Amino acid sequence: MTKEMLVQINGCKLYAKLVGENHEKPTVVMDAGYGDFSKAWDSVIEDLSMLSNVLIYDRAGLGKSETSSNPRTSGEMVKELKELLIETDINPPYILVGHSFGGVNLRMFATEYQNEVCGLVLIDSTPEDYRERFFPTMSEDFQQAYNKQFIYEGNYDEFMESLKQLKDTRLKLNVPLIVLSAGKKAHYSKESQELWNEMQKEILEISYVGELVIAENSAHYIQNDEPEVVVSAVKKLIDSV
């Protein structure tokens, strides 16, 4: 089954695609990184759709979705995703899979709707204290390139507001969590790589049941470099339900 939809949400149409044949298992809901959209999951979508139904979508202003006049913060994006799930009749429970900034959104979704979530996979997800703890350890060139990227959806201030929202809403979750950390980040020194893995490990503290997997041969896009690591994590959570 493949179903493509344009759904009216808060004044704009969001593109979503539902794939899979399994209606008995929790639906896998995926959220891509900053500036990325549903195509970011091309490398894993086929394998995941064999395990369960999978929803991928484009946030407002990206891919096939219309732009929105609402703030481009995680708090707003969580509301829009919730509305999308309601409008498309995709009922809980959900297994959430978030990459990078998408991990920020889905951590907040899992906090807001804990009773609707039965598993969370965070793929090289942005930690809430990234700006204070990690960013200063990187080279000036890296920092300049990082700051210039905020042109695709939310601006730099909105991105930082999202990390603040994540920090402010942080709760201990009764939701199984698997954190995937990229073990071979581009342009990272040995020290930066170790700090990154440490900060990814610390994300486990948000759940009573957590597991860290370091994808040793992956840069930031683990789903492209080692897709089997992502598929395996999702499968583990589906099997545990």
C-alpha positions in Angstrom: 0.0 0.0 0.0 1.2 3.5 -0.9 -1.0 6.5 -0.2 0.1 10.0 -0.9 -1.8 12.9 0.6 -1.9 16.7 0.8 -3.6 17.6 4.1 -4.8 21.0 5.1 -3.2 21.9 8.5 -3.3 25.3 10.1 -3.6 27.3 6.9 -1.2 25.3 4.7 -1.2 21.9 3.0 1.3 19.3 4.2 2.5 16.4 2.0 2.4 13.0 3.6 2.9 9.5 2.3 1.8 6.3 4.1 3.4 3.0 3.0 3.2 -0.6 4.2 0.9 -3.6 4.4 0.8 -4.2 8.2 -2.1 -2.8 10.0 -1.6 -4.9 13.2 1.6 -3.2 14.3 2.2 0.4 15.5 2.6 2.9 12.7 6.2 4.2 12.3 6.2 8.0 12.1 9.4 9.6 10.7 10.7 13.2 10.9 13.7 14.3 9.0 16.5 16.7 9.9 16.6 20.5 9.5 16.0 21.5 5.9 15.3 17.8 4.9 12.0 16.3 3.9 10.5 12.9 3.2 13.2 11.9 0.6 15.7 11.7 3.4 14.2 8.3 4.2 14.5 6.8 0.7 17.3 4.4 1.9 15.2 2.7 4.6 11.6 3.2 3.7 11.2 0.0 1.7 12.6 -2.2 4.4 10.7 -0.4 7.1 7.4 -0.8 5.2 7.9 -4.6 5.4 7.8 -4.3 9.2 4.8 -2.0 9.6 3.0 0.9 8.1 5.2 4.0 7.8 4.3 7.6 7.6 6.8 10.1 6.2 5.9 13.7 5.6 7.3 17.1 4.5 7.3 19.8 7.2 5.8 23.2 6.1 8.0 24.9 3.4 9.9 21.8 2.5 9.5 19.2 -0.3 5.9 19.2 -1.6 4.4 21.0 1.4 3.2 24.6 1.3 4.9 27.3 3.4 3.3 28.3 6.7 3.0 31.7 8.4 3.3 30.0 11.8 6.6 30.0 13.8 9.0 27.4 12.6 9.7 26.1 16.1 9.5 22.5 17.4 6.5 23.4 19.5 4.6 24.5 16.4 5.8 21.5 14.3 4.6 19.0 17.0 1.1 20.6 16.9 1.1 20.3 13.1 2.3 16.6 13.1 -0.4 15.8 15.7 -3.0 17.5 13.5 -1.7 15.6 10.5 -2.1 12.2 12.2 -5.7 13.1 13.3 -6.7 14.3 9.8 -5.3 11.2 8.1 -6.9 8.8 10.6 -3.5 7.3 11.6 -4.3 6.2 15.1 -1.8 5.5 17.9 0.3 3.8 19.1 3.2 5.2 17.2 6.9 4.4 17.0 8.7 7.7 16.4 11.9 7.9 14.3 13.6 11.3 14.2 16.9 12.3 12.6 18.9 15.3 13.8 16.5 18.3 14.3 13.6 15.8 13.6 14.7 14.1 16.8 14.1 17.4 18.7 10.5 17.5 17.4 9.8 13.8 18.1 11.2 14.0 21.7 8.8 16.8 22.3 6.0 14.8 20.7 6.8 11.8 22.9 6.7 14.0 25.9 3.4 15.7 25.0 1.7 12.5 23.9 3.4 9.8 26.0 0.3 7.6 26.0 0.3 7.4 22.2 3.9 6.5 21.8 5.3 3.0 22.3 8.9 3.5 21.0 11.3 6.3 20.1 14.4 6.0 17.8 16.7 9.1 17.8 19.2 9.2 14.9 22.1 11.4 15.6 19.6 13.8 17.2 20.4 17.3 18.3 21.0 17.5 22.1 19.3 20.4 23.9 22.6 21.8 25.1 24.3 21.6 21.7 24.9 25.3 21.5 26.4 25.7 24.9 28.5 22.5 25.2 29.3 21.1 21.8 29.4 24.0 19.3 32.3 25.8 21.0 34.5 22.8 20.6 34.3 23.0 16.8 36.5 25.0 14.4 35.6 28.5 13.3 35.0 27.3 9.7 32.5 24.7 11.0 30.8 27.3 13.2 30.4 29.7 10.3 29.0 27.1 8.0 26.7 25.9 10.7 25.3 29.3 11.3 24.7 30.0 7.6 22.5 26.9 7.1 19.4 28.4 8.7 17.7 29.5 5.5 15.5 26.5 4.6 12.8 26.6 7.3 13.1 28.2 10.7 15.8 30.8 11.1 18.7 30.5 13.6 16.6 32.1 16.5 13.7 29.7 15.9 16.1 26.8 15.9 17.6 27.9 19.2 14.0 28.5 20.6 13.3 24.9 19.6 16.2 23.6 21.7 15.0 25.8 24.6 11.5 24.3 24.3 13.1 20.8 24.3 14.9 21.7 27.5 11.8 23.3 29.1 9.5 20.3 28.4 12.0 17.6 29.3 10.4 14.7 31.3 11.4 11.2 32.2 9.6 9.1 29.6 8.0 5.7 30.1 8.7 5.0 26.4 11.5 2.6 25.2 14.3 4.6 23.5 17.1 3.7 21.1 19.7 6.4 20.5 21.8 5.9 17.3 25.0 8.0 17.4 27.2 8.5 14.3 30.7 7.2 15.0 32.5 8.7 12.1 31.4 12.3 11.8 32.9 14.5 9.1 35.2 17.3 10.2 35.2 16.1 13.8 38.4 15.8 15.8 38.9 12.8 18.0 37.9 14.9 21.0 34.8 16.3 19.3 33.7 12.8 18.2 34.1 11.5 21.8 32.1 14.4 23.2 29.4 13.9 20.6 29.0 10.2 21.5 29.0 11.1 25.2 26.2 13.7 24.6 24.2 11.1 22.6 24.6 8.7 25.5 23.3 11.3 27.9 20.0 11.5 25.9 19.2 8.0 27.3 18.5 9.7 30.6 15.1 10.8 29.3 13.8 7.2 29.3 13.4 4.5 31.8 14.3 2.0 29.1 17.2 3.2 26.8 19.9 1.8 24.6 22.8 3.5 22.8 24.0 2.2 19.5 27.1 3.8 17.9 27.1 3.4 14.1 30.9 3.1 13.8 31.0 3.6 10.0 28.4 6.4 9.7 28.6 10.2 9.4 25.5 12.2 10.3 23.1 10.5 7.9 23.2 7.0 9.5 20.2 6.0 7.4 22.3 6.4 4.3 25.6 5.1 5.5 24.3 2.1 7.6 20.6 1.8 6.8 20.5 -1.6 8.5 21.3 0.0 11.8 18.2 2.1 11.6 16.0 -0.8 10.3 17.3 -3.0 13.1 16.5 -0.4 15.8 12.9 0.1 14.5 12.4 -3.7 14.3 13.6 -4.2 17.8 11.0 -1.7 19.1 8.2 -3.2 17.0 9.0 -6.7 18.2 9.0 -5.5 21.8 5.4 -4.1 21.7 
